[in-house]
Amino acid sequence: MQVVDRLGVELVPGEVRIRLDKAAGIVRAADAWAGAGFSDKAVEITLDIEQPLNEASTLLNAVSLINRITGR
């Protein structure tokens, strides 16, 4: 279990950051469209944040589960 625990500590924060950065980029693009007056396109683009946010959430849930299993 130590290997899994160590991998979680080493890999998950970076993986979460990658997904959150992707979501932030999507939101910046949507904000630009909204600022240009294209609210329908902004909403369409904003919906694209769902996948990276779900992936980040899943990674966090996995770390939480590992934490509970290892008794921390």
N, C-alpha and C positions, 0 to 999 in steps of 0.2 A: 504494500500500500504506500510505502514511502516514495516509490518512483512516481506513482500517480499523483500523490500529494505535491511532490517537487515539480512535476510537469505543470500542474495546475498553477502553482505559484509563479513559475517562470513564463508560461505561455499565455495564460488567460488575460492578464492585464493588457498585454499588447494586442491580442485579438479583439478585446472589447474596444480598445482605443481605435483600432482600424475601422470597426463598424460604426462607432460613434462619429468618427471623422467623416465617414461616408455620409451618414445621416445629416451632419452639419453642412456638408457641401450641397446636399440636396435642398436643404432649407435655405441656404444662401441663394441658390438658383431660383427657388420659388419666390423668395423675397424680391429678387431683381425683376422677375416677371410681374409681380404685384405692383412694384414701384413704377413699372412702365405702363400700368393700366390694364394688364391682361390677367384679371383675377381668375378666370376659368382655367387658364394654363397654370397659374400659381397653385390652385387647388389640385389639379391633376398631378403636378410634380410633387407636391407635398405628400400625396398618398404613397409615393415611392419610398418614403422613410420607413414604412412598416417593416420591410424585410430586414434591413440592417439593425433596427431596434429590437426586433424579435430575436435575431441571432445574438445580439449582445445580452439580452435578457436570459436566453437559454444558457449561455456561457456562465453568467452570474449564478444561475440556478445550479449548474453543475458544480461550481466551486462551493456553493453553500452546502450541497449534498456531501461532497467530499469532506468538508469541515465537520459536518454532523457525524459522518461515519467514523472519522478518525478521532472523534471525541474532543475536539477543541472548543 
